[in-house]
Amino acid sequence: MGKIEYLLVLAACVLVTLPLELAGARVYRQPKRLARALLPVAVVFLVWDAVAIAGEVWGYAPEFVTGIRAPFSLPLEEILFFVVIPICGVLTYEAVQLTLAAVQRREKQAVRR
């Protein structure tokens, strides 16, 4: 695996949560809402990463990243991390909300009977 390991983990996260979108979470179908949720947090943490890399506080093992770098020496995988993982989190949150709403509807129907 080596250089693509980080990308494979991110891809697995997307694949595991994709069924939640297909089950009705509707996260990908609302790109503006998703961007408003992701971008502020991603920007803060990407700046944090860039500062830490520049200050040599931390770095990334070259054997586990592709070597593709964005501005400020951020690895491609790190940028994708701050997009993919929050999307997976939002998908999970929306799916839980849908499930809870369905359970509450069923409970109300059961009480009415």
SULZIPE-V521269 format. One record per backbone hydrogen bond with DSSP energy under -0.5 kcal/mol. NH is the residue of the N-H (numbers start at 1). CO is the residue of the C=O. E is the energy in kcal/mol with one decimal. If there is no record, write none. Layout:
nh: (NH;NH)
co: (CO;CO)
e: (E;E)
This chain:
nh: (4;5;6;8;9;10;11;12;13;14;15;16;17;18;19;20;21;21;22;23;24;25;26;30;34;35;36;37;38;39;42;43;44;45;46;47;48;49;50;51;52;53;54;55;56;57;58;64;65;69;70;73;74;76;78;79;80;81;82;83;84;85;87;88;89;90;91;92;93;94;95;96;97;98;99;100;101;102;103;104;105;106;107;108;109;110;111;112;113)
co: (1;2;64;4;5;6;7;8;9;10;11;12;13;14;15;17;17;18;18;19;21;20;21;27;30;31;32;33;34;35;38;39;40;41;42;43;44;45;46;47;48;49;50;51;53;52;52;61;62;67;74;70;71;68;75;75;76;77;78;80;80;81;83;84;85;86;87;88;89;90;91;92;93;94;95;96;97;98;99;100;101;102;103;104;105;106;107;108;109)
e: (-1.5;-1.8;-0.9;-2.5;-2.2;-2.1;-2.6;-2.4;-2.0;-2.0;-2.6;-2.5;-1.6;-1.7;-0.6;-1.4;-0.8;-0.9;-1.8;-1.6;-1.5;-2.0;-0.7;-1.4;-2.4;-2.7;-2.2;-1.4;-2.3;-2.5;-2.8;-2.8;-1.9;-2.4;-2.6;-2.4;-2.2;-2.6;-2.6;-2.6;-2.5;-2.8;-2.6;-2.3;-1.5;-2.9;-1.0;-2.3;-0.7;-0.5;-3.4;-1.0;-1.1;-2.5;-0.8;-1.6;-2.5;-2.0;-1.6;-1.4;-3.6;-1.8;-1.7;-2.5;-2.2;-2.8;-2.8;-2.3;-2.6;-2.8;-2.3;-2.4;-2.5;-2.4;-2.3;-2.8;-2.3;-2.2;-2.4;-2.5;-2.3;-2.2;-2.4;-2.3;-2.2;-2.4;-2.0;-1.7;-1.0)
